[in-house]
């Protein structure tokens, strides 16, 4: 996570030509000092005092994975591979890649060979309760069946292999929890089964939470000439007539405000925005609560009904948002600069950053970046006008240099 000052594992900070990085698994963070695109020094430092503790000649940063290619893990892999599959041939690309310390595509399929043992979630939470959905057992059997089919197909392809490198799969019991182990874990844990059906008497304690799926307005949306919001208003009135509290769940603040106006236009009054279930429960039942709550479908209980936005309008159409540079983010980057730092303007070249100034123009104050150039010229760049035109220079320690000779445009002078 990007931070102004690196103090915790996983943090990093960029200040001009200096990059601070606290990689997980390392004892101390490191400071990379660049001159342009050239890395000049690597230093470890104390995250509390920010003082340098040592000079490093090299730093190995590897992608996050479930294993690391170290001398110990490579040795363990080689021994386990030979023990499982026999001596490798010259065309065994996987074995030779790992032996040379290189990552091979799909290497996670041989994960047990890198570790002495693999733990499961049951090992980390031995006393946890299990809550199973209605089709959970069917999904387990289907998934285990697919794993077995894949393994048998790969074994058959291995025996009938022609040209090409070999593919030697590990048996499923070394990679996955087998069905017998799953049943043993399930039977020894506190088990809660969810089901939409009634349970016959004598099959253990049953708790009826009196909850069912809410109404979906798909039929009204599909019917030509039918107004889905009128049907919603009628449904809300019917729920309130039965003494139920109504909560309409929307995906965002904007959606809530739009829905408020639409429902008011269709005769629904007493609309109230709520931020929690406690606020919704405190409202009188004739009131309709509008909440920002990401549920895909609504539900009803004995005394409440939650109507989801997708129940009313249908499935959401998610469009990827284009990255936008916001003014407050630019201000945050500006505050990472210190007085005297060199910055580069795309049009006017290298100048010295002096600080932020408030300048009154056209009867209104404007926050501006003040930069000084050689010869006494000054540039005041209004924040938000051209946020992409200013960037830090490659190295802060050159702040005393007088190397900028390009004059600012008179239009930008103050």
C-alpha positions in Angstrom: 0.0 0.0 0.0 1.3 3.4 -0.9 2.1 5.6 2.2 3.7 8.9 2.9 6.2 7.2 5.3 7.1 3.5 5.2 6.6 1.9 8.6 4.7 -1.4 8.1 5.4 -4.5 5.9 3.7 -4.0 2.6 4.1 -0.2 2.5 5.9 1.7 -0.2 6.6 5.4 -0.8 7.8 7.3 -3.8 9.5 10.7 -3.3 11.2 12.0 -6.4 14.1 9.7 -7.2 13.8 7.8 -3.9 11.6 4.6 -3.5 11.1 3.2 0.0 9.8 -0.4 0.1 9.0 -2.7 3.0 8.7 -6.1 1.4 6.9 -8.8 3.4 9.3 -11.3 4.9 12.2 -8.9 5.2 13.6 -7.7 8.5 13.8 -4.0 7.5 12.6 -1.8 4.7 14.9 -0.7 1.9 15.5 2.6 0.2 16.3 2.7 -3.5 18.0 5.9 -4.6 17.7 6.6 -8.4 19.5 9.1 -10.6 17.1 9.2 -13.6 16.7 5.6 -14.6 20.0 4.5 -12.9 19.9 2.8 -9.5 22.7 4.3 -7.4 22.3 2.8 -4.0 20.3 0.3 -1.9 20.1 1.0 1.8 18.2 -0.7 4.6 16.8 1.6 7.3 15.0 1.6 10.6 11.2 2.2 10.0 10.9 4.1 13.3 13.8 6.5 13.0 14.0 6.4 9.2 17.8 6.2 9.6 20.0 4.1 7.4 21.2 0.9 9.0 23.2 -0.8 6.2 24.3 -0.6 2.6 23.2 -3.4 0.3 24.9 -4.6 -2.9 21.9 -6.4 -4.2 18.2 -7.0 -3.5 16.1 -9.9 -4.8 12.3 -9.1 -5.1 10.3 -12.1 -6.1 6.5 -12.3 -6.9 4.2 -13.4 -4.1 3.6 -17.1 -4.3 2.8 -20.2 -2.2 6.5 -21.2 -2.4 9.9 -19.6 -2.9 12.7 -20.9 -5.1 15.4 -21.0 -2.5 18.3 -23.6 -2.3 16.4 -25.5 0.4 13.1 -25.7 -1.5 14.8 -26.5 -4.8 16.6 -29.4 -3.1 13.4 -30.6 -1.5 11.6 -30.5 -4.9 14.4 -32.4 -6.7 14.4 -35.2 -4.1 10.6 -35.4 -4.1 10.3 -35.3 -7.9 12.8 -38.1 -8.4 11.2 -40.2 -5.6 7.7 -39.7 -7.1 8.4 -39.9 -10.9 11.9 -41.4 -11.2 14.9 -40.0 -12.8 14.1 -37.0 -15.1 15.0 -37.1 -18.8 16.7 -34.3 -20.8 13.2 -33.2 -22.1 11.8 -32.7 -18.6 11.5 -28.9 -18.7 9.8 -28.6 -15.3 12.6 -30.4 -13.4 15.4 -28.5 -15.2 13.7 -25.1 -14.8 13.3 -25.6 -11.0 16.8 -26.9 -10.7 18.1 -23.6 -12.3 15.9 -21.5 -10.0 13.4 -20.5 -12.8 9.6 -20.5 -12.4 7.8 -22.8 -14.7 4.2 -22.2 -15.8 1.7 -24.0 -13.6 4.3 -24.8 -10.9 1.6 -24.7 -8.2 0.4 -28.1 -9.4 3.5 -29.6 -7.8 3.3 -27.5 -4.6 3.6 -30.5 -2.2 7.1 -31.1 -3.5 8.3 -27.8 -2.1 7.0 -28.3 1.4 7.3 -31.0 4.1 3.5 -30.9 4.5 0.5 -28.9 3.4 -1.9 -27.5 5.9 -5.7 -27.0 5.4 -8.1 -24.5 6.9 -9.1 -27.2 9.4 -5.5 -27.1 10.8 -5.7 -23.3 11.3 -9.3 -23.4 12.8 -9.6 -26.9 14.4 -12.6 -26.0 16.6 -14.5 -23.9 14.1 -18.1 -24.6 13.2 -19.2 -25.6 9.7 -22.1 -23.9 8.0 -23.1 -25.7 4.8 -25.4 -24.3 2.1 -28.1 -26.7 0.7 -26.0 -27.8 -2.3 -22.6 -27.8 -0.6 -22.3 -31.6 -0.5 -23.2 -31.9 -4.2 -20.6 -29.3 -5.0 -17.9 -31.2 -3.1 -18.6 -34.5 -4.9 -18.7 -32.7 -8.3 -15.5 -31.0 -7.7 -13.7 -34.1 -6.5 -15.0 -36.0 -9.5 -13.6 -33.4 -11.8 -10.2 -33.5 -10.1 -10.1 -37.3 -10.5 -11.1 -37.0 -14.2 -8.4 -34.5 -14.9 -5.8 -36.7 -13.2 -6.8 -39.8 -15.1 -6.8 -37.9 -18.4 -3.3 -36.6 -17.8 -2.1 -40.0 -16.8 -3.5 -41.5 -20.0 -1.9 -38.7 -22.1 1.4 -39.4 -20.3 1.3 -43.1 -21.3 0.3 -42.3 -24.9 2.7 -39.4 -25.2 4.3 -38.7 -28.5 6.6 -35.7 -29.2 6.8 -32.9 -26.6 7.8 -32.5 -23.0 6.3 -34.9 -20.5 3.6 -33.8 -18.0 3.8 -35.8 -14.8 0.8 -35.0 -12.5 0.7 -35.6 -8.8 -2.0 -37.8 -7.4 -5.0 -35.8 -6.1 -4.6 -37.0 -2.5 -1.4 -35.1 -2.3 -3.0 -31.8 -3.5 -6.5 -31.9 -2.2 -8.6 -33.0 0.8 -10.0 -36.4 -0.1 -13.7 -37.2 0.4 -13.0 -39.5 3.3 -11.0 -36.9 5.1 -13.7 -34.3 4.3 -16.4 -36.5 5.8 -14.3 -37.2 8.9 -13.7 -33.4 9.4 -17.4 -32.7 8.8 -18.6 -35.3 11.2 -16.4 -34.2 14.1 -17.2 -30.5 13.8 -20.2 -28.5 15.0 -22.3 -28.6 11.8 -25.1 -26.3 10.8 -27.0 -27.0 7.6 -29.0 -24.4 5.8 -32.0 -25.6 3.8 -35.1 -24.0 2.2 -37.2 -27.1 2.9 -38.9 -28.4 6.0 -37.0 -31.0 8.0 -38.8 -34.1 9.2 -39.0 -34.6 13.0 -36.2 -36.6 14.6 -33.3 -35.4 12.5 -31.8 -33.2 15.1 -32.6 -29.8 16.4 -34.1 -27.5 13.8 -34.2 -23.7 14.0 -36.8 -22.1 11.7 -35.6 -18.5 11.0 -38.8 -17.9 9.0 -36.9 -16.4 6.1 -37.7 -16.7 2.4 -36.6 -15.2 -0.8 -38.1 -11.8 -1.6 -40.2 -10.8 -4.6 -38.5 -10.3 -8.0 -40.2 -7.9 -10.4 -38.9 -9.6 -13.5 -42.4 -10.3 -14.8 -43.4 -6.6 -14.5 -40.2 -5.5 -16.3 -40.9 -7.9 -19.1 -44.6 -7.0 -19.5 -45.1 -4.3 -22.2 -46.7 -1.1 -20.8 -46.3 -2.2 -17.2 -44.6 0.2 -14.8 -42.3 -1.7 -12.4 -42.3 1.2 -9.9 -46.1 1.2 -9.6 -45.9 -2.6 -8.9 -43.2 -1.9 -6.3 -45.3 0.7 -4.6 -48.2 -1.7 -4.4 -46.0 -4.4 -3.0 -44.6 -2.1 -0.3 -48.1 -1.1 0.6 -49.1 -4.8 0.9 -46.1 -5.6 3.1 -46.8 -2.7 5.4 -50.4 -3.8 5.6 -49.1 -7.1 7.0 -47.1 -5.3 9.6 -43.7 -5.7 8.0 -40.9 -3.2 8.0 -39.6 -2.5 4.5 -36.0 -1.8 3.6 -35.0 -1.0 0.0 -31.3 -1.9 -0.5 -29.4 0.2 -3.2 -25.8 -0.3 -4.4 -24.6 3.2 -4.0 -25.4 6.7 -2.6 -26.2 7.9 -6.0 -28.6 5.0 -6.7 -30.3 5.7 -3.4 -31.0 9.4 -4.2 -32.3 8.5 -7.7 -34.5 5.8 -6.2 -35.8 8.3 -3.6 -37.1 10.6 -6.3 -38.6 7.9 -8.5 -40.4 6.3 -5.6 -41.7 9.6 -4.4 -43.1 10.3 -7.9 -45.0 7.0 -7.8 -46.7 7.7 -4.5 -44.4 6.3 -1.9 -44.0 8.7 0.9 -42.1 8.5 4.3 -38.8 7.6 2.7 -35.8 7.7 5.1 -32.1 7.1 4.5 -30.5 4.8 7.0 -26.9 3.8 7.6 -27.4 0.7 9.7 -29.9 -2.0 10.7 -30.3 -0.4 14.0 -31.5 2.9 12.4 -33.9 0.9 10.1 -35.3 -1.0 13.1 -35.8 2.3 15.0 -38.1 3.7 12.3 -41.9 3.3 12.7 -43.1 0.5 10.4 -45.1 2.9 8.1 -41.7 4.4 7.1 -39.7 3.0 4.2 -35.9 2.7 4.8 -33.4 3.3 2.0 -30.1 1.7 2.7 -26.8 1.4 0.8 -26.4 -2.4 1.0 -24.9 -4.7 -1.6 -27.3 -7.6 -1.9 -28.1 -9.3 -5.1 -31.6 -10.4 -4.1 -34.0 -9.4 -1.3 -35.6 -11.6 1.4 -38.4 -11.5 3.8 -38.6 -12.5 7.5 -41.5 -12.6 9.9 -41.5 -8.8 10.5 -39.2 -7.3 7.8 -38.7 -7.3 4.1 -35.5 -6.3 2.2 -36.1 -5.4 -1.5 -32.9 -5.4 -3.5 -32.1 -3.0 -6.4 -31.6 -5.9 -8.7 -35.1 -7.2 -7.8 -36.5 -4.0 -9.1 -34.3 -3.1 -12.1 -32.7 -6.4 -13.0 -29.0 -7.4 -13.1 -26.4 -4.7 -12.9 -24.4 -3.7 -15.9 -20.9 -3.3 -14.7 -18.7 -1.1 -16.9 -15.0 -0.7 -16.2 -14.3 2.8 -14.9 -11.7 4.8 -16.6 -8.9 5.9 -14.2 -9.3 9.5 -13.4 -6.8 11.7 -11.7 -8.6 13.6 -9.0 -7.6 17.0 -7.7 -7.2 15.8 -4.1 -4.9 13.0 -5.2 -2.7 15.6 -7.0 -2.7 17.7 -3.9 -1.5 14.7 -1.9 1.3 14.2 -4.3 2.3 17.9 -4.1 2.5 17.7 -0.3 5.2 15.0 -0.7 7.5 17.6 -2.2 9.7 19.7 0.0 10.8 23.3 -0.6 13.9 23.3 -2.8 13.1 20.1 -4.7 13.6 20.3 -8.5 10.5 19.7 -10.6 10.1 19.5 -14.4 7.4 21.4 -16.3 6.6 19.9 -19.7 6.8 23.3 -21.4 9.1 25.3 -19.2 11.7 22.8 -18.1 13.5 22.4 -14.8 12.6 24.7 -11.9 12.9 24.8 -8.1 9.7 24.1 -6.2 9.2 26.8 -3.5 5.8 25.9 -2.1 2.1 26.5 -2.3 0.7 30.0 -2.6 -2.8 31.3 -2.5 -3.3 33.8 -5.4 -6.4 35.9 -5.9 -7.5 36.0 -9.6 -10.8 37.2 -11.1 -12.1 37.8 -7.6 -11.5 34.3 -6.3 -8.5 32.6 -4.5 -6.6 29.9 -6.2 -4.1 27.4 -4.8 -1.0 27.5 -7.0 2.4 25.8 -7.1 5.2 28.4 -7.0 8.3 27.5 -9.0 11.4 29.6 -9.5 13.6 29.5 -12.6 17.1 30.8 -13.5 17.2 34.5 -13.9 14.6 35.3 -11.3 11.6 34.1 -13.3 8.7 32.7 -11.5 5.9 30.3 -12.5 2.6 30.0 -10.6 0.7 26.9 -11.7 -2.9 26.6 -10.6 -3.7 23.3 -9.1 -6.3 21.5 -11.2 -5.5 23.4 -14.3 -2.8 21.1 -15.7 -2.3 18.4 -13.1 -0.4 16.2 -15.4 2.1 18.8 -16.6 4.3 18.8 -13.5 6.4 15.9 -12.2 9.3 15.6 -9.7 12.8 15.7 -11.1 14.8 12.5 -11.0 16.8 13.4 -7.9 16.2 15.6 -5.0 19.8 16.1 -3.9 20.4 18.4 -7.0 18.2 21.1 -5.4 21.1 23.5 -5.2 21.9 23.4 -9.0 21.2 26.4 -11.2 20.7 24.5 -14.5 17.3 25.8 -15.7 17.5 28.5 -18.4 14.1 28.1 -20.1 11.8 31.0 -19.5 8.1 30.5 -18.5 5.5 31.6 -20.9 4.2 35.1 -19.9 0.6 33.7 -19.8 1.6 31.5 -16.8 3.5 34.2 -14.9 2.0 35.9 -11.9 
